[in-house]
Amino acid sequence: MADDKPTLKLAKLQEHKPVKVPVNLPYELNADLEAYATIYEKAYGEKQSIGALIPSMLAGFLASDAGFKKAKRELA
């Protein structure tokens, strides 16, 4: 029988020290994040809030942005 767990780009979350940053999201983006959280729970068997998922999503985005990484090195 095939594995019915979704495959996500986002790995299972690790513990971290949070910093609170208030943000307003467009309705459509929030709806997509809620759907992602539901799929994350199916993939990993663990419920996570949108707020818990966003930091890893942003970290992944920044890690994949070559222009950002180059400019960041130039700031140092």
PyMOL Python script that loads the backbone (N, CA, C, O; Angstrom):
from pymol import cmd

cmd.read_pdbstr("""\
ATOM      1  N   MET A   1       0.845  -1.192   0.000  1.00  0.00           N
ATOM      2  CA  MET A   1       0.000   0.000   0.000  1.00  0.00           C
ATOM      3  C   MET A   1       0.881   1.242   0.000  1.00  0.00           C
ATOM      4  O   MET A   1       1.880   1.290   0.718  1.00  0.00           O
ATOM      5  N   ALA A   2       0.530   2.238  -0.787  1.00  0.00           N
ATOM      6  CA  ALA A   2       1.322   3.465  -0.893  1.00  0.00           C
ATOM      7  C   ALA A   2       1.215   4.283   0.384  1.00  0.00           C
ATOM      8  O   ALA A   2       0.207   4.238   1.088  1.00  0.00           O
ATOM      9  N   ASP A   3       2.276   5.032   0.668  1.00  0.00           N
ATOM     10  CA  ASP A   3       2.304   5.920   1.832  1.00  0.00           C
ATOM     11  C   ASP A   3       1.431   7.137   1.519  1.00  0.00           C
ATOM     12  O   ASP A   3       1.693   7.854   0.553  1.00  0.00           O
ATOM     13  N   ASP A   4       0.396   7.374   2.331  1.00  0.00           N
ATOM     14  CA  ASP A   4      -0.530   8.473   2.082  1.00  0.00           C
ATOM     15  C   ASP A   4      -0.102   9.781   2.735  1.00  0.00           C
ATOM     16  O   ASP A   4      -0.817  10.778   2.635  1.00  0.00           O
ATOM     17  N   LYS A   5       1.060   9.797   3.407  1.00  0.00           N
ATOM     18  CA  LYS A   5       1.520  11.031   4.036  1.00  0.00           C
ATOM     19  C   LYS A   5       2.005  11.998   2.969  1.00  0.00           C
ATOM     20  O   LYS A   5       2.733  11.605   2.058  1.00  0.00           O
ATOM     21  N   PRO A   6       1.604  13.269   3.077  1.00  0.00           N
ATOM     22  CA  PRO A   6       2.096  14.267   2.120  1.00  0.00           C
ATOM     23  C   PRO A   6       3.600  14.476   2.284  1.00  0.00           C
ATOM     24  O   PRO A   6       4.151  14.278   3.367  1.00  0.00           O
ATOM     25  N   THR A   7       4.240  14.870   1.220  1.00  0.00           N
ATOM     26  CA  THR A   7       5.650  15.222   1.254  1.00  0.00           C
ATOM     27  C   THR A   7       5.743  16.733   1.203  1.00  0.00           C
ATOM     28  O   THR A   7       5.267  17.353   0.252  1.00  0.00           O
ATOM     29  N   LEU A   8       6.350  17.331   2.213  1.00  0.00           N
ATOM     30  CA  LEU A   8       6.449  18.786   2.295  1.00  0.00           C
ATOM     31  C   LEU A   8       7.899  19.236   2.169  1.00  0.00           C
ATOM     32  O   LEU A   8       8.819  18.518   2.562  1.00  0.00           O
ATOM     33  N   LYS A   9       8.092  20.425   1.621  1.00  0.00           N
ATOM     34  CA  LYS A   9       9.419  21.020   1.554  1.00  0.00           C
ATOM     35  C   LYS A   9       9.892  21.385   2.959  1.00  0.00           C
ATOM     36  O   LYS A   9      11.082  21.296   3.260  1.00  0.00           O
ATOM     37  N   LEU A  10       8.962  21.795   3.814  1.00  0.00           N
ATOM     38  CA  LEU A  10       9.278  22.179   5.187  1.00  0.00           C
ATOM     39  C   LEU A  10       9.509  20.929   6.019  1.00  0.00           C
ATOM     40  O   LEU A  10       8.640  20.061   6.105  1.00  0.00           O
ATOM     41  N   ALA A  11      10.676  20.840   6.629  1.00  0.00           N
ATOM     42  CA  ALA A  11      10.986  19.704   7.499  1.00  0.00           C
ATOM     43  C   ALA A  11      10.219  19.838   8.805  1.00  0.00           C
ATOM     44  O   ALA A  11       9.677  20.899   9.113  1.00  0.00           O
ATOM     45  N   LYS A  12      10.177  18.755   9.568  1.00  0.00           N
ATOM     46  CA  LYS A  12       9.528  18.788  10.877  1.00  0.00           C
ATOM     47  C   LYS A  12      10.225  19.836  11.739  1.00  0.00           C
ATOM     48  O   LYS A  12      11.453  19.920  11.754  1.00  0.00           O
ATOM     49  N   LEU A  13       9.438  20.629  12.451  1.00  0.00           N
ATOM     50  CA  LEU A  13       9.981  21.744  13.236  1.00  0.00           C
ATOM     51  C   LEU A  13      10.849  21.273  14.389  1.00  0.00           C
ATOM     52  O   LEU A  13      10.593  20.240  15.009  1.00  0.00           O
ATOM     53  N   GLN A  14      11.885  22.059  14.658  1.00  0.00           N
ATOM     54  CA  GLN A  14      12.774  21.838  15.788  1.00  0.00           C
ATOM     55  C   GLN A  14      12.476  22.912  16.841  1.00  0.00           C
ATOM     56  O   GLN A  14      11.843  23.925  16.544  1.00  0.00           O
ATOM     57  N   GLU A  15      12.934  22.680  18.053  1.00  0.00           N
ATOM     58  CA  GLU A  15      12.755  23.674  19.114  1.00  0.00           C
ATOM     59  C   GLU A  15      13.568  24.927  18.785  1.00  0.00           C
ATOM     60  O   GLU A  15      14.630  24.837  18.168  1.00  0.00           O
ATOM     61  N   HIS A  16      13.072  26.082  19.193  1.00  0.00           N
ATOM     62  CA  HIS A  16      13.773  27.338  18.966  1.00  0.00           C
ATOM     63  C   HIS A  16      13.395  28.350  20.033  1.00  0.00           C
ATOM     64  O   HIS A  16      12.410  28.175  20.750  1.00  0.00           O
ATOM     65  N   LYS A  17      14.169  29.387  20.130  1.00  0.00           N
ATOM     66  CA  LYS A  17      13.885  30.479  21.063  1.00  0.00           C
ATOM     67  C   LYS A  17      13.141  31.566  20.273  1.00  0.00           C
ATOM     68  O   LYS A  17      13.739  32.217  19.417  1.00  0.00           O
ATOM     69  N   PRO A  18      11.863  31.766  20.546  1.00  0.00           N
ATOM     70  CA  PRO A  18      11.073  32.700  19.734  1.00  0.00           C
ATOM     71  C   PRO A  18      11.273  34.172  20.097  1.00  0.00           C
ATOM     72  O   PRO A  18      11.596  34.521  21.232  1.00  0.00           O
ATOM     73  N   VAL A  19      11.068  35.016  19.090  1.00  0.00           N
ATOM     74  CA  VAL A  19      11.003  36.463  19.241  1.00  0.00           C
ATOM     75  C   VAL A  19       9.684  36.872  18.606  1.00  0.00           C
ATOM     76  O   VAL A  19       9.425  36.532  17.452  1.00  0.00           O
ATOM     77  N   LYS A  20       8.848  37.594  19.338  1.00  0.00           N
ATOM     78  CA  LYS A  20       7.515  37.952  18.836  1.00  0.00           C
ATOM     79  C   LYS A  20       7.617  39.128  17.857  1.00  0.00           C
ATOM     80  O   LYS A  20       8.208  40.165  18.160  1.00  0.00           O
ATOM     81  N   VAL A  21       7.018  38.930  16.666  1.00  0.00           N
ATOM     82  CA  VAL A  21       6.974  39.961  15.628  1.00  0.00           C
ATOM     83  C   VAL A  21       5.542  40.026  15.110  1.00  0.00           C
ATOM     84  O   VAL A  21       5.097  39.108  14.422  1.00  0.00           O
ATOM     85  N   PRO A  22       4.809  41.100  15.428  1.00  0.00           N
ATOM     86  CA  PRO A  22       3.431  41.200  14.937  1.00  0.00           C
ATOM     87  C   PRO A  22       3.418  41.418  13.416  1.00  0.00           C
ATOM     88  O   PRO A  22       4.229  42.170  12.875  1.00  0.00           O
ATOM     89  N   VAL A  23       2.491  40.751  12.752  1.00  0.00           N
ATOM     90  CA  VAL A  23       2.390  40.875  11.296  1.00  0.00           C
ATOM     91  C   VAL A  23       0.925  40.734  10.879  1.00  0.00           C
ATOM     92  O   VAL A  23       0.172  39.963  11.473  1.00  0.00           O
ATOM     93  N   ASN A  24       0.536  41.482   9.858  1.00  0.00           N
ATOM     94  CA  ASN A  24      -0.800  41.361   9.278  1.00  0.00           C
ATOM     95  C   ASN A  24      -0.663  40.636   7.949  1.00  0.00           C
ATOM     96  O   ASN A  24       0.182  40.991   7.126  1.00  0.00           O
ATOM     97  N   LEU A  25      -1.496  39.616   7.737  1.00  0.00           N
ATOM     98  CA  LEU A  25      -1.443  38.822   6.520  1.00  0.00           C
ATOM     99  C   LEU A  25      -2.690  39.042   5.681  1.00  0.00           C
ATOM    100  O   LEU A  25      -3.775  39.252   6.221  1.00  0.00           O
ATOM    101  N   PRO A  26      -2.540  38.996   4.360  1.00  0.00           N
ATOM    102  CA  PRO A  26      -3.726  39.020   3.505  1.00  0.00           C
ATOM    103  C   PRO A  26      -4.568  37.767   3.791  1.00  0.00           C
ATOM    104  O   PRO A  26      -4.028  36.714   4.132  1.00  0.00           O
ATOM    105  N   TYR A  27      -5.871  37.890   3.652  1.00  0.00           N
ATOM    106  CA  TYR A  27      -6.793  36.796   3.936  1.00  0.00           C
ATOM    107  C   TYR A  27      -6.410  35.530   3.171  1.00  0.00           C
ATOM    108  O   TYR A  27      -6.402  34.439   3.740  1.00  0.00           O
ATOM    109  N   GLU A  28      -6.093  35.673   1.881  1.00  0.00           N
ATOM    110  CA  GLU A  28      -5.783  34.518   1.041  1.00  0.00           C
ATOM    111  C   GLU A  28      -4.526  33.797   1.526  1.00  0.00           C
ATOM    112  O   GLU A  28      -4.471  32.567   1.524  1.00  0.00           O
ATOM    113  N   LEU A  29      -3.523  34.562   1.938  1.00  0.00           N
ATOM    114  CA  LEU A  29      -2.301  33.954   2.449  1.00  0.00           C
ATOM    115  C   LEU A  29      -2.567  33.218   3.748  1.00  0.00           C
ATOM    116  O   LEU A  29      -2.049  32.122   3.963  1.00  0.00           O
ATOM    117  N   ASN A  30      -3.365  33.811   4.608  1.00  0.00           N
ATOM    118  CA  ASN A  30      -3.721  33.151   5.867  1.00  0.00           C
ATOM    119  C   ASN A  30      -4.459  31.837   5.597  1.00  0.00           C
ATOM    120  O   ASN A  30      -4.213  30.831   6.264  1.00  0.00           O
ATOM    121  N   ALA A  31      -5.360  31.853   4.620  1.00  0.00           N
ATOM    122  CA  ALA A  31      -6.090  30.628   4.274  1.00  0.00           C
ATOM    123  C   ALA A  31      -5.122  29.549   3.774  1.00  0.00           C
ATOM    124  O   ALA A  31      -5.262  28.379   4.128  1.00  0.00           O
ATOM    125  N   ASP A  32      -4.150  29.939   2.958  1.00  0.00           N
ATOM    126  CA  ASP A  32      -3.155  28.978   2.479  1.00  0.00           C
ATOM    127  C   ASP A  32      -2.307  28.451   3.627  1.00  0.00           C
ATOM    128  O   ASP A  32      -1.981  27.264   3.656  1.00  0.00           O
ATOM    129  N   LEU A  33      -1.945  29.307   4.569  1.00  0.00           N
ATOM    130  CA  LEU A  33      -1.156  28.870   5.717  1.00  0.00           C
ATOM    131  C   LEU A  33      -1.956  27.906   6.598  1.00  0.00           C
ATOM    132  O   LEU A  33      -1.403  26.941   7.125  1.00  0.00           O
ATOM    133  N   GLU A  34      -3.245  28.165   6.754  1.00  0.00           N
ATOM    134  CA  GLU A  34      -4.091  27.248   7.513  1.00  0.00           C
ATOM    135  C   GLU A  34      -4.148  25.886   6.825  1.00  0.00           C
ATOM    136  O   GLU A  34      -4.093  24.848   7.484  1.00  0.00           O
ATOM    137  N   ALA A  35      -4.258  25.897   5.497  1.00  0.00           N
ATOM    138  CA  ALA A  35      -4.270  24.642   4.742  1.00  0.00           C
ATOM    139  C   ALA A  35      -2.926  23.930   4.901  1.00  0.00           C
ATOM    140  O   ALA A  35      -2.880  22.710   5.062  1.00  0.00           O
ATOM    141  N   TYR A  36      -1.847  24.687   4.856  1.00  0.00           N
ATOM    142  CA  TYR A  36      -0.513  24.092   5.020  1.00  0.00           C
ATOM    143  C   TYR A  36      -0.388  23.453   6.399  1.00  0.00           C
ATOM    144  O   TYR A  36       0.154  22.355   6.527  1.00  0.00           O
ATOM    145  N   ALA A  37      -0.882  24.128   7.421  1.00  0.00           N
ATOM    146  CA  ALA A  37      -0.822  23.582   8.780  1.00  0.00           C
ATOM    147  C   ALA A  37      -1.593  22.263   8.868  1.00  0.00           C
ATOM    148  O   ALA A  37      -1.161  21.339   9.557  1.00  0.00           O
ATOM    149  N   THR A  38      -2.712  22.172   8.187  1.00  0.00           N
ATOM    150  CA  THR A  38      -3.495  20.938   8.160  1.00  0.00           C
ATOM    151  C   THR A  38      -2.717  19.822   7.469  1.00  0.00           C
ATOM    152  O   THR A  38      -2.698  18.686   7.944  1.00  0.00           O
ATOM    153  N   ILE A  39      -2.078  20.146   6.354  1.00  0.00           N
ATOM    154  CA  ILE A  39      -1.290  19.158   5.617  1.00  0.00           C
ATOM    155  C   ILE A  39      -0.050  18.768   6.418  1.00  0.00           C
ATOM    156  O   ILE A  39       0.352  17.604   6.405  1.00  0.00           O
ATOM    157  N   TYR A  40       0.560  19.730   7.118  1.00  0.00           N
ATOM    158  CA  TYR A  40       1.712  19.448   7.983  1.00  0.00           C
ATOM    159  C   TYR A  40       1.329  18.406   9.036  1.00  0.00           C
ATOM    160  O   TYR A  40       2.082  17.468   9.296  1.00  0.00           O
ATOM    161  N   GLU A  41       0.158  18.581   9.632  1.00  0.00           N
ATOM    162  CA  GLU A  41      -0.306  17.630  10.652  1.00  0.00           C
ATOM    163  C   GLU A  41      -0.454  16.227  10.049  1.00  0.00           C
ATOM    164  O   GLU A  41      -0.095  15.238  10.688  1.00  0.00           O
ATOM    165  N   LYS A  42      -0.977  16.140   8.833  1.00  0.00           N
ATOM    166  CA  LYS A  42      -1.110  14.839   8.170  1.00  0.00           C
ATOM    167  C   LYS A  42       0.259  14.236   7.871  1.00  0.00           C
ATOM    168  O   LYS A  42       0.445  13.025   7.988  1.00  0.00           O
ATOM    169  N   ALA A  43       1.215  15.079   7.484  1.00  0.00           N
ATOM    170  CA  ALA A  43       2.545  14.601   7.107  1.00  0.00           C
ATOM    171  C   ALA A  43       3.352  14.122   8.312  1.00  0.00           C
ATOM    172  O   ALA A  43       4.049  13.111   8.233  1.00  0.00           O
ATOM    173  N   TYR A  44       3.256  14.852   9.430  1.00  0.00           N
ATOM    174  CA  TYR A  44       4.108  14.570  10.578  1.00  0.00           C
ATOM    175  C   TYR A  44       3.367  14.064  11.811  1.00  0.00           C
ATOM    176  O   TYR A  44       3.992  13.719  12.814  1.00  0.00           O
ATOM    177  N   GLY A  45       2.031  14.018  11.740  1.00  0.00           N
ATOM    178  CA  GLY A  45       1.254  13.529  12.874  1.00  0.00           C
ATOM    179  C   GLY A  45       1.335  14.442  14.083  1.00  0.00           C
ATOM    180  O   GLY A  45       1.120  14.005  15.214  1.00  0.00           O
ATOM    181  N   GLU A  46       1.639  15.690  13.849  1.00  0.00           N
ATOM    182  CA  GLU A  46       1.813  16.664  14.923  1.00  0.00           C
ATOM    183  C   GLU A  46       1.199  17.996  14.495  1.00  0.00           C
ATOM    184  O   GLU A  46       1.553  18.546  13.452  1.00  0.00           O
ATOM    185  N   LYS A  47       0.288  18.503  15.300  1.00  0.00           N
ATOM    186  CA  LYS A  47      -0.363  19.769  14.981  1.00  0.00           C
ATOM    187  C   LYS A  47       0.566  20.927  15.337  1.00  0.00           C
ATOM    188  O   LYS A  47       1.163  20.939  16.414  1.00  0.00           O
ATOM    189  N   GLN A  48       0.687  21.900  14.434  1.00  0.00           N
ATOM    190  CA  GLN A  48       1.475  23.107  14.666  1.00  0.00           C
ATOM    191  C   GLN A  48       0.640  24.309  14.254  1.00  0.00           C
ATOM    192  O   GLN A  48      -0.127  24.248  13.293  1.00  0.00           O
ATOM    193  N   SER A  49       0.796  25.388  14.983  1.00  0.00           N
ATOM    194  CA  SER A  49       0.100  26.627  14.627  1.00  0.00           C
ATOM    195  C   SER A  49       0.783  27.279  13.434  1.00  0.00           C
ATOM    196  O   SER A  49       1.941  26.991  13.132  1.00  0.00           O
ATOM    197  N   ILE A  50       0.064  28.146  12.771  1.00  0.00           N
ATOM    198  CA  ILE A  50       0.644  28.916  11.672  1.00  0.00           C
ATOM    199  C   ILE A  50       1.853  29.690  12.180  1.00  0.00           C
ATOM    200  O   ILE A  50       2.886  29.750  11.514  1.00  0.00           O
ATOM    201  N   GLY A  51       1.718  30.280  13.358  1.00  0.00           N
ATOM    202  CA  GLY A  51       2.817  31.046  13.942  1.00  0.00           C
ATOM    203  C   GLY A  51       4.068  30.213  14.166  1.00  0.00           C
ATOM    204  O   GLY A  51       5.179  30.738  14.098  1.00  0.00           O
ATOM    205  N   ALA A  52       3.907  28.936  14.430  1.00  0.00           N
ATOM    206  CA  ALA A  52       5.060  28.053  14.612  1.00  0.00           C
ATOM    207  C   ALA A  52       5.687  27.671  13.275  1.00  0.00           C
ATOM    208  O   ALA A  52       6.894  27.438  13.206  1.00  0.00           O
ATOM    209  N   LEU A  53       4.890  27.604  12.218  1.00  0.00           N
ATOM    210  CA  LEU A  53       5.390  27.209  10.903  1.00  0.00           C
ATOM    211  C   LEU A  53       6.090  28.347  10.164  1.00  0.00           C
ATOM    212  O   LEU A  53       7.070  28.111   9.457  1.00  0.00           O
ATOM    213  N   ILE A  54       5.606  29.563  10.317  1.00  0.00           N
ATOM    214  CA  ILE A  54       6.120  30.700   9.545  1.00  0.00           C
ATOM    215  C   ILE A  54       7.626  30.898   9.706  1.00  0.00           C
ATOM    216  O   ILE A  54       8.294  31.118   8.695  1.00  0.00           O
ATOM    217  N   PRO A  55       8.211  30.836  10.914  1.00  0.00           N
ATOM    218  CA  PRO A  55       9.661  31.065  11.009  1.00  0.00           C
ATOM    219  C   PRO A  55      10.487  30.093  10.153  1.00  0.00           C
ATOM    220  O   PRO A  55      11.462  30.506   9.524  1.00  0.00           O
ATOM    221  N   SER A  56      10.112  28.826  10.125  1.00  0.00           N
ATOM    222  CA  SER A  56      10.851  27.869   9.305  1.00  0.00           C
ATOM    223  C   SER A  56      10.643  28.136   7.822  1.00  0.00           C
ATOM    224  O   SER A  56      11.563  27.962   7.023  1.00  0.00           O
ATOM    225  N   MET A  57       9.448  28.556   7.455  1.00  0.00           N
ATOM    226  CA  MET A  57       9.183  28.889   6.061  1.00  0.00           C
ATOM    227  C   MET A  57      10.037  30.081   5.627  1.00  0.00           C
ATOM    228  O   MET A  57      10.632  30.069   4.550  1.00  0.00           O
ATOM    229  N   LEU A  58      10.089  31.104   6.471  1.00  0.00           N
ATOM    230  CA  LEU A  58      10.891  32.283   6.140  1.00  0.00           C
ATOM    231  C   LEU A  58      12.380  31.950   6.105  1.00  0.00           C
ATOM    232  O   LEU A  58      13.101  32.432   5.231  1.00  0.00           O
ATOM    233  N   ALA A  59      12.843  31.135   7.042  1.00  0.00           N
ATOM    234  CA  ALA A  59      14.247  30.738   7.061  1.00  0.00           C
ATOM    235  C   ALA A  59      14.598  29.989   5.777  1.00  0.00           C
ATOM    236  O   ALA A  59      15.662  30.211   5.198  1.00  0.00           O
ATOM    237  N   GLY A  60      13.711  29.107   5.336  1.00  0.00           N
ATOM    238  CA  GLY A  60      13.944  28.379   4.094  1.00  0.00           C
ATOM    239  C   GLY A  60      13.983  29.300   2.889  1.00  0.00           C
ATOM    240  O   GLY A  60      14.804  29.129   1.988  1.00  0.00           O
ATOM    241  N   PHE A  61      13.086  30.278   2.880  1.00  0.00           N
ATOM    242  CA  PHE A  61      13.068  31.246   1.784  1.00  0.00           C
ATOM    243  C   PHE A  61      14.375  32.033   1.754  1.00  0.00           C
ATOM    244  O   PHE A  61      14.997  32.166   0.699  1.00  0.00           O
ATOM    245  N   LEU A  62      14.793  32.552   2.906  1.00  0.00           N
ATOM    246  CA  LEU A  62      16.026  33.336   2.957  1.00  0.00           C
ATOM    247  C   LEU A  62      17.243  32.495   2.588  1.00  0.00           C
ATOM    248  O   LEU A  62      18.155  32.987   1.922  1.00  0.00           O
ATOM    249  N   ALA A  63      17.268  31.239   3.011  1.00  0.00           N
ATOM    250  CA  ALA A  63      18.396  30.355   2.702  1.00  0.00           C
ATOM    251  C   ALA A  63      18.476  30.058   1.208  1.00  0.00           C
ATOM    252  O   ALA A  63      19.552  29.750   0.697  1.00  0.00           O
ATOM    253  N   SER A  64      17.350  30.147   0.506  1.00  0.00           N
ATOM    254  CA  SER A  64      17.347  29.841  -0.921  1.00  0.00           C
ATOM    255  C   SER A  64      17.518  31.085  -1.792  1.00  0.00           C
ATOM    256  O   SER A  64      17.543  30.975  -3.018  1.00  0.00           O
ATOM    257  N   ASP A  65      17.636  32.253  -1.188  1.00  0.00           N
ATOM    258  CA  ASP A  65      17.757  33.508  -1.938  1.00  0.00           C
ATOM    259  C   ASP A  65      19.236  33.880  -2.081  1.00  0.00           C
ATOM    260  O   ASP A  65      19.830  34.453  -1.168  1.00  0.00           O
ATOM    261  N   ALA A  66      19.821  33.550  -3.231  1.00  0.00           N
ATOM    262  CA  ALA A  66      21.249  33.790  -3.456  1.00  0.00           C
ATOM    263  C   ALA A  66      21.590  35.282  -3.379  1.00  0.00           C
ATOM    264  O   ALA A  66      22.637  35.651  -2.848  1.00  0.00           O
ATOM    265  N   GLY A  67      20.724  36.125  -3.897  1.00  0.00           N
ATOM    266  CA  GLY A  67      20.972  37.570  -3.849  1.00  0.00           C
ATOM    267  C   GLY A  67      21.031  38.081  -2.423  1.00  0.00           C
ATOM    268  O   GLY A  67      21.877  38.910  -2.089  1.00  0.00           O
ATOM    269  N   PHE A  68      20.138  37.588  -1.588  1.00  0.00           N
ATOM    270  CA  PHE A  68      20.142  37.981  -0.174  1.00  0.00           C
ATOM    271  C   PHE A  68      21.425  37.520   0.502  1.00  0.00           C
ATOM    272  O   PHE A  68      22.054  38.288   1.231  1.00  0.00           O
ATOM    273  N   LYS A  69      21.821  36.258   0.263  1.00  0.00           N
ATOM    274  CA  LYS A  69      23.021  35.724   0.925  1.00  0.00           C
ATOM    275  C   LYS A  69      24.267  36.525   0.510  1.00  0.00           C
ATOM    276  O   LYS A  69      25.128  36.804   1.345  1.00  0.00           O
ATOM    277  N   LYS A  70      24.363  36.890  -0.758  1.00  0.00           N
ATOM    278  CA  LYS A  70      25.506  37.669  -1.232  1.00  0.00           C
ATOM    279  C   LYS A  70      25.511  39.057  -0.583  1.00  0.00           C
ATOM    280  O   LYS A  70      26.546  39.511  -0.095  1.00  0.00           O
ATOM    281  N   ALA A  71      24.360  39.726  -0.578  1.00  0.00           N
ATOM    282  CA  ALA A  71      24.280  41.060   0.020  1.00  0.00           C
ATOM    283  C   ALA A  71      24.550  41.017   1.518  1.00  0.00           C
ATOM    284  O   ALA A  71      25.159  41.936   2.064  1.00  0.00           O
ATOM    285  N   LYS A  72      24.106  39.967   2.180  1.00  0.00           N
ATOM    286  CA  LYS A  72      24.343  39.827   3.619  1.00  0.00           C
ATOM    287  C   LYS A  72      25.837  39.691   3.903  1.00  0.00           C
ATOM    288  O   LYS A  72      26.347  40.288   4.851  1.00  0.00           O
ATOM    289  N   ARG A  73      26.537  38.911   3.086  1.00  0.00           N
ATOM    290  CA  ARG A  73      27.993  38.771   3.259  1.00  0.00           C
ATOM    291  C   ARG A  73      28.676  40.112   3.082  1.00  0.00           C
ATOM    292  O   ARG A  73      29.637  40.416   3.789  1.00  0.00           O
ATOM    293  N   GLU A  74      28.197  40.913   2.154  1.00  0.00           N
ATOM    294  CA  GLU A  74      28.796  42.231   1.891  1.00  0.00           C
ATOM    295  C   GLU A  74      28.544  43.208   3.023  1.00  0.00           C
ATOM    296  O   GLU A  74      29.299  44.167   3.188  1.00  0.00           O
ATOM    297  N   LEU A  75      27.489  42.982   3.812  1.00  0.00           N
ATOM    298  CA  LEU A  75      27.216  43.844   4.973  1.00  0.00           C
ATOM    299  C   LEU A  75      28.223  43.634   6.086  1.00  0.00           C
ATOM    300  O   LEU A  75      28.508  44.555   6.852  1.00  0.00           O
ATOM    301  N   ALA A  76      28.762  42.435   6.179  1.00  0.00           N
ATOM    302  CA  ALA A  76      29.660  42.088   7.290  1.00  0.00           C
ATOM    303  C   ALA A  76      31.005  42.777   7.186  1.00  0.00           C
ATOM    304  O   ALA A  76      31.865  42.585   8.046  1.00  0.00           O
TER     305      ALA A  76
END
""", "prot")
cmd.dss("prot")
cmd.show_as("cartoon", "prot")
cmd.util.cbc("prot")
cmd.orient("prot")
